Amino acid sequence: MMYRAQLCTADEERIVTDMEKCHFVTVFRECDLGQKGYLSREDLKVAVVAAFGYKPSKLEIDMMMAGAVENNLPGCGFLTLDDFKRAFADVTPHLPEQTVTEAFREVDRDLDGHVSFKDFEIVMRHE
Protein backbone atom coordinates (compact mmCIF):
# COMPACT_ATOMS: atom_id res chain seq x y z
CA MET A 1 0.00 0.00 0.00
CA MET A 2 1.28 3.49 -0.81
CA TYR A 3 0.10 6.87 0.40
CA ARG A 4 0.33 10.23 -1.27
CA ALA A 5 1.68 12.99 0.94
CA GLN A 6 1.44 16.57 -0.17
CA LEU A 7 4.44 18.76 0.46
CA CYS A 8 5.00 22.52 0.46
CA THR A 9 2.79 23.56 -2.44
CA ALA A 10 -0.58 22.35 -3.64
CA ASP A 11 1.01 20.98 -6.84
CA GLU A 12 3.74 18.85 -5.23
CA GLU A 13 2.94 15.31 -4.13
CA ARG A 14 5.21 12.58 -2.90
CA ILE A 15 4.57 8.88 -2.41
CA VAL A 16 5.24 7.55 1.10
CA THR A 17 6.50 4.06 0.49
CA ASP A 18 6.06 0.95 2.61
CA MET A 19 9.79 1.08 3.30
CA GLU A 20 9.50 4.62 4.68
CA LYS A 21 6.56 3.65 6.87
CA CYS A 22 8.53 0.70 8.24
CA HIS A 23 11.45 3.04 8.86
CA PHE A 24 9.23 5.42 10.89
CA VAL A 25 7.88 2.56 13.01
CA THR A 26 11.42 1.29 13.62
CA VAL A 27 12.60 4.79 14.58
CA PHE A 28 9.65 5.18 16.96
CA ARG A 29 10.37 1.85 18.66
CA GLU A 30 14.08 2.55 18.97
CA CYS A 31 13.52 6.06 20.35
CA ASP A 32 10.71 5.12 22.74
CA LEU A 33 13.03 4.37 25.64
CA GLY A 34 11.27 2.15 28.15
CA GLN A 35 8.53 1.29 25.61
CA LYS A 36 6.19 3.94 27.06
CA GLY A 37 4.11 4.20 23.88
CA TYR A 38 5.08 7.83 23.32
CA LEU A 39 8.20 9.92 22.80
CA SER A 40 9.57 12.24 25.49
CA ARG A 41 11.20 15.54 24.53
CA GLU A 42 14.63 13.91 24.29
CA ASP A 43 13.23 10.86 22.50
CA LEU A 44 11.58 13.16 19.96
CA LYS A 45 14.83 14.99 19.18
CA VAL A 46 16.59 11.70 18.53
CA ALA A 47 13.66 10.40 16.45
CA VAL A 48 13.63 13.46 14.18
CA VAL A 49 17.37 13.11 13.57
CA ALA A 50 17.04 9.36 12.93
CA ALA A 51 13.99 9.66 10.68
CA PHE A 52 14.87 12.78 8.70
CA GLY A 53 18.59 13.40 9.24
CA TYR A 54 17.73 16.84 10.59
CA LYS A 55 18.47 18.17 14.06
CA PRO A 56 15.45 20.23 15.13
CA SER A 57 15.97 23.48 17.00
CA LYS A 58 14.81 23.92 20.59
CA LEU A 59 11.96 26.09 19.28
CA GLU A 60 10.82 23.37 16.85
CA ILE A 61 10.86 20.75 19.61
CA ASP A 62 8.98 23.18 21.89
CA MET A 63 6.33 23.67 19.19
CA MET A 64 5.92 19.93 18.60
CA MET A 65 5.69 19.21 22.32
CA ALA A 66 3.29 22.11 22.95
CA GLY A 67 1.05 20.84 20.17
CA ALA A 68 1.01 17.36 21.68
CA VAL A 69 0.23 18.64 25.18
CA GLU A 70 -2.44 21.03 23.85
CA ASN A 71 -4.12 18.14 22.05
CA ASN A 72 -3.86 15.84 25.11
CA LEU A 73 -1.75 13.38 23.15
CA PRO A 74 0.70 12.20 25.79
CA GLY A 75 -0.75 9.47 27.90
CA CYS A 76 -4.27 9.38 26.41
CA GLY A 77 -3.34 6.45 24.17
CA PHE A 78 -5.26 7.42 21.06
CA LEU A 79 -6.01 10.12 18.48
CA THR A 80 -9.45 11.35 17.52
CA LEU A 81 -10.33 12.54 14.03
CA ASP A 82 -9.89 16.15 15.24
CA ASP A 83 -6.43 15.32 16.63
CA PHE A 84 -5.57 13.68 13.31
CA LYS A 85 -6.74 16.74 11.36
CA ARG A 86 -4.76 19.14 13.58
CA ALA A 87 -1.60 17.05 13.25
CA PHE A 88 -1.92 16.87 9.46
CA ALA A 89 -2.71 20.61 9.25
CA ASP A 90 0.55 21.35 11.06
CA VAL A 91 2.63 19.01 8.89
CA THR A 92 0.88 19.20 5.51
CA PRO A 93 -1.40 22.25 5.49
CA HIS A 94 -2.32 21.86 1.81
CA LEU A 95 -3.56 18.28 2.13
CA PRO A 96 -7.31 18.16 1.46
CA GLU A 97 -9.43 17.45 4.56
CA GLN A 98 -11.15 14.59 2.72
CA THR A 99 -7.78 12.87 2.24
CA VAL A 100 -7.02 13.20 5.97
CA THR A 101 -10.46 11.83 6.87
CA GLU A 102 -9.99 8.87 4.52
CA ALA A 103 -6.54 8.19 6.00
CA PHE A 104 -8.04 8.30 9.51
CA ARG A 105 -10.74 5.81 8.52
CA GLU A 106 -8.14 3.47 7.07
CA VAL A 107 -5.94 3.65 10.18
CA ASP A 108 -8.91 3.24 12.58
CA ARG A 109 -8.89 -0.52 12.00
CA ASP A 110 -11.43 -1.38 14.71
CA LEU A 111 -13.76 1.49 13.67
CA ASP A 112 -14.09 2.84 17.21
CA GLY A 113 -13.49 6.47 16.20
CA HIS A 114 -10.03 6.46 17.76
CA VAL A 115 -6.59 5.66 16.37
CA SER A 116 -4.65 3.82 19.04
CA PHE A 117 -1.00 2.94 18.76
CA LYS A 118 -2.16 -0.63 18.08
CA ASP A 119 -4.25 0.61 15.11
CA PHE A 120 -1.25 2.56 13.87
CA GLU A 121 1.07 -0.39 14.31
CA ILE A 122 -1.26 -2.75 12.43
CA VAL A 123 -1.42 -0.39 9.47
CA MET A 124 2.34 0.02 9.45
CA ARG A 125 2.81 -3.76 9.47
CA HIS A 126 0.00 -4.34 6.93
CA GLU A 127 -1.51 -7.09 9.07
N, C-alpha and C positions, 0 to 999 in steps of 0.2 A: 504494500500500500504506500502511496506517495501523497504528500500534501503540498499544496501551493502556499507559499508564504509571501506576502507582499512586502516590499522593502520601502525605501524612502519616498518614491513617487508613485502615483497611481498607475503608471505604465510599467513599472518594473515588477516582475514576479520571479520567484526562485522556488525550485522544487526542494523540499526537505526530504531527503532520502531515508530509507530504513536504516542505513548505516549511521547517519547523523543522529537519528532518534536513539539508536542503541548507544551511541557515544554519550548522549546527554544523560541517559539512565545510568550508565557506568560512572560518569562523572559525579552524578548525584550520590550514588551509593558510596563511592570512594571518599567524597567530601562530607558525608553525613556521619561525622565521628560519633560513635556510640549508637548508631542506628536509631536516632530519635524520630526519624520520619520528616524532618525539616532541617534547613540549614541555618546555623547561627551566623552572626555577622562575619566571623573569621572564616567559617566554612564557605560562605557565599563568595568572599574574595577569592579563595582558592579555586572554587568552582568556575568562576568567570574566567580566570586565567587558564584553567585546564580546558574549558569548553571552547573558548574563543581566542586564546592567546593574547589576551588584552588585560592589563592590570587596571581595574577601575579606580577612580579617585575616591577619596574619602567622601566627597559630596555625592558621587554616584551611588556608593554603598548606602549612605544615609538616606537617599531618595528611595532606593529599593526597599530598605528596611522599613522606612516610614510608611510606604505604600502597603507593605505586608501587615504592619501593625494596624494601620487605619482600616484595612479590610478584614481584620480579625483572622488573618491566615495562620499565624503560628499557634499551634496547639489545638485548633478546632478540628483538624483532620479531614477537611473537605473544602471544595469550592462550589459556590452556587453559580448559576448562570450569570448573575450580576458581577460576581467576583471575576469570572472568566472574561466577561466583556471589558471590565476595567483593566485587567491585566493585558489583554490584547490591545486595548486603546493606547496604553502606555508604550507598548513595544512596536505595534504596527498600526498606527492611527489611520491609515488609509484602507485597511482591510474592511470590506463590507460587513455590516452587522449580521447579515444572513449567513455569511461564511463562518463567522464566529459561533453563531447559534448551531449551525450544522455540525461544526467540530465538537461543540459541547455535547450534542446529542450522541455523536459517535463515541466519545470518550466515556459518557455516562452509561457504562455497560449494563448496569442493573436497573436502569431507568427510574432511579429514586429521586432525580432532580438535584443530585449532588455528585461531584467528581471527587472520589476519595483517592488516596494514593494507590490503593489496590486497583481501582478503575484505570488510573493512569498507567500503572505498571502492566496491566493486562494488555492495554492498547500498544504499549511500547514493545511488548514481547510477541504481539499478534497471536495470542492464545485464543 
